[in-house]
Structures are given as C-alpha cells and as structure tokens.
Amino acid sequence: MEGTATCTVCKKVYRMPKLSETIHCTECNAVRRISRSSSGPGLGHHFIESVKNPSRKSGKDNQVQKNKQQSSSSSCSNTAFSPSTTGDSSSLDIKPSPAVLTSAEAISGRKRALLCGVTYRNKNYSLNGTINDVRSIKNMLIQRFGYPAECIRVLTEEENGNDLTTTPTKKNIEDSLKWLVDGSESGDSLVFFFSGHGLRQPDFEDDELDGFDETICPVDFIEQGMIVDKDINSTIVRPLKEGVTLHAIVDACHSGTVLDLEYTYDPQNKVWKDNKPPSKAAKGTSGGLAICLSACGDDQMASDTNALSRKKEMSGAMTAILIQMVEKDPEITYEVLLNKMLDFIQQFNNKRFLINNKFLQRLFRRRKIEEPLLSSSQEFQVSSRKFLR
C-alpha cells in the first residue's frame, strides 16, 4: 500500500511506501521525518521536523538520531565481512547517483545483498568472467539502486586473496544465505546474485516437474557437494515475511528454477505458468515475495563471452546484457527488460550464421546465448513492476 507525503514547507507531494520513515525533499533539500495521520486508506502523510539541519534540533535529539543511524548501519556489517574485506578497493568508493539520493524508495526499508562469483581457478572447468560479473552487479546496486556498500557481502576467490571467510565455499555460501534473510522486516529489499557453474541431478522426492533438481556449485563442490534448489528455497525463500522482497539473479547453467519458485513467466504469451511441485511440498514464502531472473532454462547451458564488454573482458552473457539494459533505464519494468533482453539475444545469435566457426568459438565458450527465465513465488504484473523494486 502507498500513501502520499506533503512537505509542510514547499507543499511538494510525494508517493510513499507505507513503511517509510523519512524522505529527502528535492525542493527544500532536507531529509525530514514523516508524521502519519489516520485519515483512512489514503494515509495522508506530512513532513515535519528536519533531521539533517542541526539548527532545528537539540543536542539530545542529534545524539538520538546518530544512535539510530549507527544501529541501522551495524545491522548489515560484521567483522568477517566488513567493507575493508569485501570487494576490490576501487569499488568501495562507489557512491549512489544523485537520482538515488533523492529517491523516496532508496530510503524506505533496509537493503542487503549477497554476491557470489565462483572462478574455480586452477581447475580444468575454471571460469574467467565471474569476478567481473560480481563487480558489475555491485556497481549497479550501489550506483543505481542505493544499496549501501557495507550491506553488500561479496564471496569470490580473487577478491580477498587468502581470506578463507570470503571464499565461496559451500559452508560460506550457506552461512551467507542465512545472513541475507536473517532479521529482515517488512519494507526490506534483498538481493542474491550467483555467477558460476550450475548442474542438475535426479530428484527422488517428486519435487520437480521435470524430475531433476537444479544446483549451484561452490568452489569446493567436488569435495563438499552442490547446493540444491530445495535447500536454497528453504533458506532464503520460505523465511521471507510479509513486506520483504527478495530478488535473485543467477547466471549459471541449468538455473531456470534454481530457487524452486512456484511460478514461471512465459513472455511470448504473457502468462504465468504453474511450477508447483507434484509432491505438494510447500515452496512459497511466509508472506513475502521472491523473484528470480535466471540465465537459461533448467535443461539449458548459460554462456560467457567477451563480445559484450568494451574492455573485452569475459563476463556472463546474461549479466552483461542485463547491466546494459538497466544502465539505459534504471526504472525499467520486468516486461520491458525481458523483451529488450530477448530482442538483443535473438539479434546477437542471428549473427553467428554470418561469421565463421573459428571466430564464433573464440567469441563464445558455447554456441549461443540462451533466453533468460523469470520465476516468482507469486504472480505479479510484469508490465508495471520495476526491476529490483
């Protein structure tokens, strides 16, 4: 539910999520608290006291606000995953764009993200683009969507050298998935990103329509095993409370329904399809919403390439295309995003018929880019819902 907020000084009116506590008035250039009225479903909000103007507050009030800010910040960070040990040094200084700083959505609810890029270095199945994928997604979350750097946990092999706490092992990924949803409350927005290998294995619990479980592969999956879709579901989907939204982006092979969500979207016919398990096992949330954008279908292979990078760096094809589309339009809806991605992929794949095989093999590690798959814990209007909102 949304209400309206009217600045008591300049009378500018904003649309506000019901749980917002503050807003940055672009006319008065001040962040203000919101006073709620009880005048029916419209929730006519009014801005009152400035929270950034010291002349309007007593020393006691300033200390209270400072304590609140410190409390909010500490909810995302911890010793093992502090900003000094997550991400490359260049990306730690990223600041949100001015559009993010003046957005009411950017300051309503908390934002938290887990980004995993698995290279499998020194293995014959190593990948070269996963670290670039993580950096690109991290930049996008901070610059375009206002995610605080201290609320983004990064698991990669290269990022932190020999720091075992940030290596994408099975244990670290599983612990970080729990961290992602732990303590989440209504209004919070969570992001899970994974770039690496994905596999399939037979399903013996009648939980899959196609008879196979989808998996993601940690760096130590040969020794410790893969992380199965049903376990991902029980860890980050089932606990989602009402008002909490999880967005997952999975750039891996066989990743179509890797969160075991109950609906998949058919962009050609513009309808949601039932993906509930034959066993009738519960796969939904606890009132929240989970949305997943995967690189390909459950029976398909994802691609990585350097053809989509200006610097000719390797990256996951789906991640690179996604970043391009969002950079052009940060307010893009899921419907427009899917349509633009599908058009781009079809045009790009058609070019493979015009070039020789040797060049194509150098361009791609696989033959073509597959179409992404959108899944969700519940049906929603893809024509109006904005990406990552």
Buried (B, 14 or more C-beta within 10 A) or exposed (E): EEBEBBBEEEEBEBEBBBEBBBBBBBEBEBBBBBEBEEEEEEBBBBBEEBBEEEEEBEEEEEEEBEEEEEEEEEBBBEEBBEBEBBBBEEBBEBEBBEEBBBBBBBBBBBBBBBBBBBBBEEEEEEBBBBBBBBBBBBBBBBBBBBBBBBBBBBBBBEBBEEEEBBBBBBEBBBBBBEBBBEEBEBBBBBBBBBBBBBBBBEBEEEBBBBEBBBBBBBBBBEEEEBBBBBBBBBBBBBBBBEBBBBBBBBBBBBBBBBBBBBBBBEBEEEEBEEBBBEEEBEBBBEEBBBBBBBBBBBEBBBBBBBBBBEEEBBBBBBBBBBBBBBBEEBEBBBBBBBBBBBEBBEEBBEEBEEEEEEEBEEBBBBEBBBBBBBBBBBEBEBEEBBBBE
